[in-house]
Amino acid sequence: MGILSMKAYFLEYLRETSGYYDEHGDYVQGSHEWVDLGKCDAVPAGRNNTIQLPDGVTDTFSFTISNLPRNCREFHKGERIRLTALGREKIELEVKGFARYQLQCKIWA
């Protein structure tokens, strides 16, 4: 019989910086990097995979990511995140919704 692994996924988010013009007038391209947020739980969405966003629009999601620390950063719709499970490939997702609860935070992506 298998043992349930709590916090079996690793979560990362994409931090992007915008480009700028240097002192010579040359454009310097912005950069991007994946920042590790830590371990979390993730459950693939089933049939009831719709969420109503604060602006009233209904959207579908693929994963519910939970058990994030309650003091984690705020995520916004459209941000890129990446889930990694032990021994599996990385899954890139787009944030659809975020909620902060008393003891944890949750992302719908």
N, C-alpha and C positions, 0 to 999 in steps of 0.2 A: 504494500500500500504506500502511495506517495505521501510526502509531507508537504503541506502548504507553505510556500515561501512568501513571507510578507516582504513587501518592498523589493520585488524581484526585478524591477526596471530601473534604469538610470535615465534622468531627464536632463537635456541640455537646451539652451535657447540661443538664437542667433543674435549677436550684438553687432550692429552695423553703424559705421560712422559715415557721414556724408562727405563728399568731395569738397575741395576748396581751391582757391587761387593763391599761389604763393607770392612772395614779394616781387618776383620777376614777371608776374602775370601768367605763369604757366599753371594749367589745371592739374591738381594732384588728386588722383582717384581715391575715394574712401575705401575703408577696409571692412572686413567682416571676420568674425571669429565665433566659434561655438563655445559657450560658457557653461560649465558643469553646474547644475543646480542640486544634484544629489540623487538619492534613491527615492522611489515612489512606487505606487501600485497603479496598474493600468488594466482596464477591462474593455475588450472589444465590444462595440455597440451591437445590439441585436436588432430585432424588428422595430422597436420603439426608439428610433435614433433621431428624434427631432428635438430641438430646443428653441424656445422663444426668446429672442434677444431683447435687450432693454428698449430698442427702438421699435419693437412690435413685429419685426420680421421673423419668420420661422425658418430655421436652417437645419441641415442634417449634419451629424457628426459621426466619426468612426471609432473614437476611443473616449472613455471617461478616465481621467487621470486623477487619482486621489492620494491621500496620505502625504501631501506636501507639507512642509513645516508651516505653521500659521503665520510666521514672520517672513515668508518668502515675498519676493517682489510681486507687484501687480502686473498681470498679463492683460493685453488688450487684443481685441478682435483683429485678425490678420497677421499677428506675429508668427514667426516660424519657430517650431520646437522640434526636437528629435528625441525619440524613445529608443533605448537600447536594452534588450533583454540578454541575459547571460547566454552565450552560445548562439545568438541569432544576429541577423543583420539589423542595421539601423533603419528606423521608420521616421521619415520626415512628415510632419503634420502642420496644419495651420490652426491657430487658436480660434475657436468659435465662441467660447464663453468662459468666464472665470468667476468663481465665487469664493469668498472668504468666510469660513465658519469659525465657531468658537475654538475648536481644537485642531483644525486642519484647513487646507485650501483645496479647491477642486478645479480642474480644467476640462472643458469639453473641446475636443479637437477632431 
